[in-house]
Amino acid sequence: MVCLQGKLMRALKWNYFRSKWNLLELAIISISWSALLVFARRTILGLWDINYYQEHKDEFASFNQTATVDAILGYLIAFLVLLSTVKLWHLLRLNPKLNMITSTLRRAWGDISGFVTVIIIMFLAYSIATNLIYGWKLNSYKTLFDSAETMVSLQLGIFNYEEVLDYNPILGSFLIGSCIIFMTFVVLNLFISVILVAFSEEQKHYQASDEEEIVDLMLMKICSFLGIKCKTGPKPACDKRLDEPASN
C-alpha cells in the first residue's frame, strides 16, 4: 500500500492531495506506522518498568509514562478503526444495496443537515440549562461537559431520575419530560422519516453505476468459467432493440 501510494503521489504530484480518498489512504498509512512505533515504545517501557519493579521491590515504581503511551496507542487504534471503516464503506459502494444507502443519504443531505442543526441546538440548550440549575449541587451536572454527557445518557435510557426529582420535582419533571418528548419522540422521529422518504424516492429513481455493471459482468464471467449458473437480471431496453433483427 505504501509503494502504491508513493507511485500515485509521484505521478499526480500536487493533484494527489485534491482527492479526499487519497488523503484518507495517507492518513491510514500515517496512523498505522505511528501506532506501530508507539506499540514498540510501550513494549520497551513496560519491560523496563517490570524489571525495575522486580529489582527494587522496596522502592516506588512509577508506571505513569507507560500508561500514558498505552493511552496514546488506544487513541491511535480508535482513529485507525474509524478511518478503516470509512474506507470499507467506500469500497462496498460496488454493492447495489449499500450504494443505495449512500445515495439515499446524499439525496437527503439537505434535510438531514437541517435536522442535525436543530438537534445540536436543542441538545446544547438542555445541557446549559441543566448545568445552570443543578450544576452547583449535583455532580452529574457540575460542568457543561458532564451535563451534556448526562443528556446523552437520558436519550439512551441510562439516567438517574431520583436525584433530579428529589431536588426540584416540578422543574425536574418539566425538563426531563420536555427533553424526552421534543428530542426523542418529535425531532428524532422526523429525522428518521426524512431518511425513509428519501430512501423510497431513491428506490424509484435508482440507476446502477458503471462500476456496478462492471462488477456484475466480472461475476458473470467468473461463474461461467467455474461452470456455475449465474442469475442475470433483465436486459435493458436498448440491448433488446439491438438484439432484434433489422426489419426493412
Summary of the structure (lengths in Angstrom):
residues: 248
radius of gyration: 28.0
end to end distance: 57.1
largest distance: 103.7
contacts: 589
relative contact order: 0.06
helix: 83%
strand: 0%
